[in-house]
Amino acid sequence: MEKVKKIKHYDVDDHTLITWLLLLCLVATFAKYLSDNYVQLAVINGDSMLPAYHNMQIAMVDKHSKDYEAGDVIVFYCQGLSELLVKRVVGVPGDILRITDGTLYINGIESNEDTHFEYAGILEHSIELAEDEYIVLGDNTSSSRDGRYEDVGIVKGNDIIGEIR
């Protein structure tokens, strides 16, 4: 005689199912609210931010931060490329930036970066940033499409999604 295993049967009534579905909807709504207003995850695409961030690295974006300073790493929507980019802020409102002989100057003072810029692009001539304007560069400048290029250029504050934390 074969032994038959008994399978436990769980009764799920309509009330329990509706409760779980409502709970799931509530959690999803809360997650969407957090993502829209406070934090979200971003995937770094490419090597332009090496060595700080590498390709396919997941980072948290703080959308609540609005006071960006030089050195902050931000996520922004690039109008010229129609995509989100991750770059480091080097110029803030009121700054005058220029790249001369491969060296970045901010307000006439040589930046303390040890980077030699092969390409100056739009920073070949002095650019003064107005209110709510930023210049961003990738940490790995040899493979970064950043503020030196016209299709990225000056980043407007309303295009900034948030700061990488």
C-alpha positions as CSV (number, residue, x, y, z in Angstrom):
1,M,0.0,0.0,0.0
2,E,1.3,3.4,-1.0
3,K,1.5,6.2,1.5
4,V,-0.3,9.3,0.3
5,K,1.0,12.6,1.6
6,K,-1.6,14.9,2.8
7,I,-1.3,18.4,1.4
8,K,-2.3,21.2,3.7
9,H,-5.0,23.2,2.3
10,Y,-5.3,26.8,3.3
11,D,-8.6,28.5,3.0
12,V,-8.3,32.0,1.8
13,D,-11.5,33.8,2.0
14,D,-12.3,36.9,0.0
15,H,-11.8,39.2,3.0
16,T,-8.2,38.0,3.5
17,L,-7.4,38.3,-0.2
18,I,-8.8,41.8,-0.4
19,T,-6.8,42.8,2.7
20,W,-3.6,41.6,1.2
21,L,-4.3,43.3,-2.1
22,L,-5.0,46.6,-0.3
23,L,-1.8,46.3,1.7
24,L,0.2,45.6,-1.4
25,C,-1.4,48.7,-3.1
26,L,-0.6,50.8,0.0
27,V,3.1,49.7,0.0
28,A,3.4,50.4,-3.8
29,T,1.9,53.8,-3.4
30,F,4.2,54.7,-0.5
31,A,7.2,53.5,-2.5
32,K,6.2,55.6,-5.5
33,Y,5.7,58.6,-3.3
34,L,9.2,58.2,-1.8
35,S,10.7,57.7,-5.2
36,D,9.0,60.8,-6.7
37,N,9.9,63.1,-3.8
38,Y,12.8,61.9,-1.7
39,V,15.0,59.1,-2.8
40,Q,15.4,56.8,-5.7
41,L,18.0,54.3,-7.0
42,A,20.1,55.1,-10.1
43,V,22.4,52.8,-12.1
44,I,25.7,54.4,-13.2
45,N,26.1,53.8,-16.9
46,G,29.6,53.9,-18.3
47,D,33.0,54.7,-16.9
48,S,33.0,58.5,-16.9
49,M,32.9,58.7,-13.1
50,L,35.8,56.3,-12.4
51,P,37.3,55.8,-9.9
52,A,34.5,57.1,-7.6
53,Y,31.7,55.2,-9.4
54,H,31.9,52.3,-11.8
55,N,29.8,51.0,-14.6
56,M,26.5,49.3,-13.5
57,Q,27.0,50.5,-9.9
58,I,23.7,51.2,-8.1
59,A,23.6,54.5,-6.2
60,M,21.0,56.3,-4.1
61,V,19.8,59.7,-5.3
62,D,18.7,62.2,-2.6
63,K,16.0,64.3,-4.3
64,H,15.4,66.4,-1.3
65,S,18.8,68.2,-1.5
66,K,18.7,71.5,-3.5
67,D,21.8,73.3,-2.4
68,Y,24.5,71.9,-4.7
69,E,28.2,72.7,-4.1
70,A,31.4,72.1,-6.0
71,G,32.3,68.4,-5.5
72,D,28.8,67.1,-5.2
73,V,27.9,64.3,-7.6
74,I,24.5,64.9,-9.2
75,V,22.0,63.1,-11.5
76,F,20.5,65.4,-14.1
77,Y,18.5,65.3,-17.2
78,C,20.6,66.4,-20.2
79,Q,18.4,68.1,-22.7
80,G,21.0,67.8,-25.5
81,L,21.4,64.0,-25.1
82,S,17.9,63.3,-23.9
83,E,19.1,61.2,-21.1
84,L,20.0,61.2,-17.4
85,L,23.7,61.7,-16.6
86,V,25.8,61.4,-13.4
87,K,28.6,64.0,-13.1
88,R,30.5,66.0,-10.5
89,V,29.7,69.7,-9.9
90,V,32.7,71.9,-10.5
91,G,31.1,75.3,-11.1
92,V,28.2,76.9,-9.1
93,P,26.2,80.1,-9.7
94,G,28.5,83.1,-9.8
95,D,31.7,81.1,-10.8
96,I,33.7,82.0,-13.8
97,L,35.3,78.9,-15.4
98,R,37.9,78.4,-18.1
99,I,40.2,75.7,-19.3
100,T,43.6,77.0,-20.5
101,D,46.5,74.8,-21.6
102,G,44.7,71.8,-20.2
103,T,44.2,73.3,-16.7
104,L,40.8,74.2,-15.2
105,Y,40.5,77.7,-13.7
106,I,37.7,78.6,-11.4
107,N,37.4,82.3,-10.6
108,G,40.9,82.8,-12.0
109,I,42.4,80.3,-9.6
110,E,43.8,77.0,-10.8
111,S,41.7,74.1,-9.6
112,N,43.3,71.7,-7.3
113,E,42.5,68.8,-9.6
114,D,45.5,66.9,-11.0
115,T,43.6,66.4,-14.2
116,H,45.0,67.6,-17.6
117,F,42.2,68.3,-20.0
118,E,42.9,67.3,-23.5
119,Y,39.7,68.9,-24.7
120,A,38.4,72.2,-23.4
121,G,35.3,72.5,-25.5
122,I,33.0,75.4,-24.5
123,L,35.3,76.1,-21.5
124,E,38.0,77.2,-23.9
125,H,36.5,80.7,-23.3
126,S,35.5,82.0,-19.9
127,I,31.9,81.2,-18.9
128,E,30.2,83.0,-16.0
129,L,27.4,81.0,-14.4
130,A,24.2,82.8,-13.7
131,E,21.8,82.0,-10.9
132,D,20.7,78.3,-10.9
133,E,23.4,77.3,-13.4
134,Y,26.1,74.6,-12.9
135,I,29.1,73.2,-14.8
136,V,29.7,69.5,-14.3
137,L,32.6,67.2,-15.3
138,G,33.1,63.5,-15.1
139,D,35.9,62.2,-12.9
140,N,37.4,60.2,-15.7
141,T,37.7,63.2,-18.1
142,S,39.2,61.2,-21.0
143,S,36.0,59.2,-21.4
144,S,33.4,61.7,-20.2
145,R,30.8,63.5,-22.1
146,D,30.3,66.5,-19.7
147,G,30.0,70.2,-19.4
148,R,32.8,70.9,-21.8
149,Y,30.6,69.6,-24.7
150,E,27.9,71.8,-26.2
151,D,25.3,69.0,-26.0
152,V,25.7,68.9,-22.2
153,G,27.0,72.4,-21.5
154,I,25.6,74.4,-18.6
155,V,23.2,72.4,-16.4
156,K,20.1,74.3,-15.2
157,G,18.9,73.7,-11.6
158,N,15.5,72.5,-12.7
159,D,17.1,69.7,-14.7
160,I,18.8,68.3,-11.6
161,I,17.1,65.2,-10.2
162,G,19.2,65.0,-7.0
163,E,22.5,64.3,-5.4
164,I,24.2,60.9,-5.2
165,R,24.7,59.9,-1.6
